[in-house]
């Protein structure tokens, strides 16, 4: 019985530590007065899983600026409002929470909204797919025609 209890305790500790490690990769931030800036290096990506807003009149947005030679900027995600239960908006159904994945190199910024509390959860991960500097060539074999069997005439008696 003691051996079984010991094995269960060891298994629980190992599984519990693994869960803790995975949960530790996500970061959550509350934005009220100062902007949040997230730098995404080359060969990494940013995965935003939650972006919500409570209060305020204007909508909070996640703005991304590419830090490569193009340098383009775009609003890629608007905060989902979670406080529509009172006032003139009370007839609206709850908004869905969207997700977005941003490839680096880029810089993601969330600017605070007057009178609002913004909440964001995100994770930065390395791109472990194909290397970025290697060109991948796909070679497709050309099918060769197969010989068509011909029927041999049967001799007639």
N, C-alpha and C positions, 0 to 999 in steps of 0.2 A: 504494500500500500504506500509506504514511504517512497519507494522508487517511482511509482506511478505519479505521485504528487510532485516529486522533484522534476520529473520529465515534463509534466504539464506546466510547472512554473517556468522552466527554462524555455519551453516553446512559447509561452505567453510573453516572456520578456523579449525574446527574439522578434516575434511578430509585432509586439508593441513598439519596439525600437524602429522597426522598418516603417511602420505607419507614421511614426513621429518624423522620420527623415523625409518621407514624401510630403507630409503636410507642411514641413518647414520650408519647402521650395516656394510656396505662394507667399506673397506679401500683400498686406492690406493697409490702406492709408485713408485717413479722413482729411478732407480738404475744406478749410473754412476761411483762412485768411492769406496763406501764402501758396504760390503755385507749386505743383509737383512736376518735376522734370525727370524723365526716365531715359537714360541713354542706352541704346541697343547697338552693341558693336557688330562689326561685320561677321558673318557666319554664325549669327545668333538670331533668335526671334523672340518677340514679346507676345505673350498670350494673355489677353484681358478677358477675364471670365465674369466680372461683375462690375457694373458702373451705374450707381443709383444716385438719386438726388431727392432731398427732402427740403421743402421750402423754396423761397426765391421766386422771382418772376421769369427771369431769363433761364434758358436751358444750358446746363453744363455740357461741354464738349471735350473730346480727346482730339488734340491736334497733333499731326505727325509731320515732321520736317525731315526729308531725306538728307543725309549728310554725305552723299556721294556727289559726283560732278553735276547732277541735275538740280539738286537743291530744292525740289518742289515741296510745297506745303499744302496740306488738306485736312479738313475736319473728317475724321473717320468713324467716330462713334459719339452719339448723343446719350446723355444720362437718362435712365429710365426713372420717371417720377413715381415715387412710392406713397405720396400723400394726397391722393385724389378723393379721399373719403368725405371731405366737407366742401362747402362753397358751391360755385357754379359748375365746377368740374365733377361733381359727385355722381353724375349719370354715366361718366366714362368708365369702361372696364379697366382693370389694372393693366399696366403696360408690361410687355414681355421684356426680359432682360436679354440683350443680345451679346454676342461674343465677337472678338476680332483677334486676328493674328497679324502681327507686323514684322516683316523681315528687316534685318539690319543691313547696312548701317543707317540708323535713323535716330531721331530724338522725339519722344512723345511728351506732350505737355498738357496738363490740366490746369486751367486758370480758375481761381475761385469765383463764385457767383455771389453777388450781394444778397444777403438774407437767406442763403442756402447752405446746406451741409451736403457735401459730395462724398461718396464712399466708392473706392475702387479696389479690386483684387486683381493681382497680376502675377505672372511668373516669366522670368527670362530663362531661355534654354539655348544650349548650343545646337547648331544645325548639324546633326550627325549623319546626314544623307550623303550625297555625292560631294566631293571636294569642289570648291568654287573655282579653282584655277585650271581644272582639267576639263578638256572638251571630251564629251562622250559621243562616240560614233556608233550608231546602230547599223549593223550590216544585216540585210535581209537576204537569205539565200534565194536565188532564182530557181524556180521549179523547172526541172528538165522534163521534156515530154516523154511519156511512157509509150512503149511499143503497143500498138493495138493488135490484139490477137485476131487473126483472120480464120475464117471457117474453112476447113479443108473439105472439098466435096467428097462425098461417099460414093464409092463405085456402085453402079447399078448392074445387077445380074442379067 
